[in-house]
Structure formats: structure tokens, C-alpha cells
Amino acid sequence: MSEPVKLFDLPTGKQLDEIAESSKLNATQKNELGIALRHAKADLEGFFRTRIDRPENAELTARLVELKNGLRALNAALATDVEVLTQAMSFDMRELVGWLMSPMLIAEVTGRDVGSDVEVMDYASRSAGLLHAGRLLKAQVRLLLEAANVSLEGVNPDVGGPDPNFVRHHLIVTLARAAPDIIGKRATTVPKGPFLGLLNDVFMACGLPTGGLEKANQKALASWRKATEAGREANQ
């Protein structure tokens, strides 16, 4: 099995105060930083608790990539004219699509509340499928595709060599997502910019090496934005 991977230490209250002072964060922004760091550590702990050997991980990653590509093809096949798609389906197929969808998704897509009573929910979901099967199916595929894209963020399917520094990558991407709420600006790769300065202070407080952080930031942001853009294109 893979060797245990050291994560990082959460900053103490004093260290958070020092980071806030260095990056000129107000109380709300400092709180957002603390939340982002706790989320990042919880994510990583969950990831490494269920971690498996690299060869098997590479195989499963390859299967997930296949699934993502299949979902992208299906999303394209569903086209953009969902009303025509609904008309192209038989009544039985439309009902089945509605019956398979969750009440929450039906409500979000159609605005119809299918209720919680089993019999009423069964009828209402099938009825929603009859009217909106194309929209429901498209929404379901998009959600699955988004989940696949998120799962593959920062994953290196190469089975050779050492494990990628997933801890560093995930922490950078987590802070990049939260950057507008933490520093009030979008994360960038500017060498002396506010985001890289924040990263440097955070990595030092968390007991993580800062050597090569500028290059790691460039790589992580490029990978994250590529995955985000792929998700947007697939959902169009």
C-alpha cells in the first residue's frame, strides 16, 4: 500500500492573525480563509483515508476518464433543443426519465414540487417527465459531467514515478476558489501578487515547503481553469 502522506497543520489563531495582517484581510476575510483551510484539510483526509495503490488508482482513473468522455458525447447527443428532444421520446420513455429523477432535480429544472407522499410523488414525477423529459435528462447528464470533472481535478493518471503532490495542488486550488472572498480578487500567478503572497504565508503557517511555490501555483491554476472551462463547454 502507499506510504502515509503528511497533510498540513492548520494555522493557530495567532498565525491566522499574522496572515491577515500581512495580506490586509478584515475579520470576515480572515474567517473565510480559516473555513477554506478546514475544508481543504477535511477533503484531503477523506481522500487519503480511502486511498489505494497507484496501479489500481491509475486503472480507476482511466475508467473515470472514459466515463467523462462518454458523458460528454451523450451531452452533445442530447443537443441544445431539449423541447424537440422531449417530443422525440415515446411517452413511456418520458415517464421513465421523470420517474428516475430526484424530486429536488425536478423542482430545480421544472419548478414543479412533486411532494413527499409516495403515490403522489410517483404520479408527479412521471407527469414531469412527460412534459420535460429532455430538460431533465440534459440536467442530469450535466450534473454527472460536472462531478466527473471535479473528481479528475489535479489527478495524474501516470502510474510511474512518485505520487504527485496532491496536497499542495489541492490546497492551492481550494484557496484559488475562495480567493475572491479572502483577498477580494481573483487568484493569479503574478509573482508578487496578493494571491501568491497569501499562499506563501499560508504554506509557512501550515508547515508546508514554499520552495517552487510560484511554479506549483502556475501549474495548479492552469489545471483548475482548464477543468473548469471543459465543464462549461460540456454544459453548453
N, C-alpha and C positions, 0 to 999 in steps of 0.2 A: 504494500500500500504506500501511497505518497507520504513523505515526511510531513509532520505538522507544520503549518505555515504561521509564522508570527503575524498577528494583525497589527494593532496600534493601540496606544494608550489614549483615552480621552483626556483632553486638557483639563487641568484643575480650574477652579473658579478664578484663581489669580492669573493663571496663564490665559484664560479667555479674556480677562480684563486687559492684559498686556496686548493681546492680538487686536482687541477692539480699539485700544489707544493707537496702535501702530497703523491700523487701516482706517482710523477715524469712523468707527462704527458707533451708532447710537444704541440704546438699550434694546430696541426691537431687532435691529440688525444683528447684534450680538446673540440674542436669543435664537434667531433663525440659524446662525452659524452652529450653535450648540445642538439644535434639532437635526440639522443636516449631518453632523458628525455622528450623532447617536444612531441615526438611520443607516448611515454608511457602515458602521461597525456591526449593527444588527444584521444587515444584508450579508456582510462577509462571514459572520459567524454561522449564519444559516447555510451559506454556500459551502463552506469548508466542513461543516458537520456532515453534509451529505456527499462530500467529495469522493470520487472514485479514481482508480488508477488511470493514468494517462491513455494507454491504448484503448480502454473501454470508453473513456471520455471522448476520445477522438472519433470513435465509431458512432457514439450517440450524437455528437455534434454534427457529424456528416449527415446523419438521418434527419436532424432538425433542419439543416440547410436544405435538404431535399424537400422536407415538408413546407418550408418557407417558399421555395420556388414553385411548388405545386399550388400553394395558396395564392401566390402572385398570378399564376396562369389562370386559376379559377376566378380571381377578382377581375382579370382582364376579360375573361369569357362572359362574365355577368354584365359587362358593358356599363354604360352610364345611364341608359334609358330604362330605369327599373320598372316603369309602368308597362312598357312593351314586354319586358321580361315576365311580369306577372301574367299578362294576357297569354303569353306563350305556354304557360304551365297549365296542366289539366287541373280541374277542381280538386281532385284527390291529392295532387302534389302540393297545391297551395295550402290545403288544410294541414297536410303533414308538416310543411315548413312552419306554420303557425304553432302547431302542437309541440314541436321540438324546441321552440324558443322560450326563454325565461320571461316571466311576467315583467321584470324590470326592463328588459330589452324591448319588449313590445310597447311598453309605456313610453320609453325614451324615443323610439322610432316613430310610433303612430299617435302617441298621445292618448291611447286607449288604456283604461285601467281594467285589467282582467279579473281583479278581485282575488280573494284568498280561498273562497269555497271551491272545493274540488270540481264539482259538476259545473258550476258557473265558469270557473277558470278554463275547463276543458272546452266548453262551448265558445267562450270569448276568444281564446287563443286560436281556435280553428277559424272563427269568423275573421279575426285579424289577418290570418294567413290568406283567406280568400280574397281580401281586399288589398293586402300589402305584401304578398309573399316576396316579390322582387326586392323591395326595400329591406325587408327583414333579413333575407338571405345575404344581401350585399353587406349589411351592417355586421352580421355575424362573421363573415369572412374577413372583414376589415379588422375586427377586434382580435381574431386569431392571428392575423398577419402582424398586427402591432405587437402582440405578445411574443411572437417568434422573433421579431426584430430586436425587442428589448432583451430577450434571452441570449441573443447572439452578440450583444454589445461587448466588445473587448475580448471575445473568445478567440483564441488562436488554435485552429484545428490541427496544427503540425504536431505529430507525435514524437518528433525527435528533439533532442536538446533539453535544456532546463525548462521548468514551468515558466510561463510568462508572469511578469509582476502584476498579478491581477489586483492585489491590494492597492498598489499605487494608482493603477488605472482607474479602479472603481472609485477611490476617494476623490481623484481629480474630476471625474465625470459627475459625481454626486454634488461636489461644490460648484461645478460649472452650471448644473441645472438650477441651483439655488442662488447663483451669483446675483441676479437682479434684486433678490430680496436681502442679500447680505451686504453687497457693496454698492447696490443701486445701479449696476452696469452689467452689460453682457460680458461673459468670460472671453478673454482674448489671449493671444500668445505674445503680446508686446513685452519685450524683455524687462522693462522697468515699470510695467503697467500695474494697476491695482490688483488684478486677479493673481498675477504671478507673485506679487508681494504677499498677498493673503496666503497663497499656497506655501510659500517659504516659511512663514510664521507658523502656520498650522502643522506642517510636517515636522518642524523643530519641536513644537509643543507635544506632538503625538509620538515623538521618539523615532521618527522615520528619517532615513537619509535624504538629504537635499541635493546631493551630487547628481548632476544630469537632470535636474527637475525641469529646466526650461525645455529640453528636448522631449522629456516624457509628457509635458503639458501639450506640446505641439502634436505629438502622436495621439494622445488621448482625445483632444478636441477634434482632430481630423476624423478619427474613427467614429466618435459620437455623432458628429454632424453628418457624416456620410450615412450612418444608420438611420438618423432622423429624417434625412432627405429621402432615403429609399422608402421609408414608411409613408411619407407624404405622397410620393409619386404613386405608390401602390394603392393609396386610398382615393386617388383621383379618378 
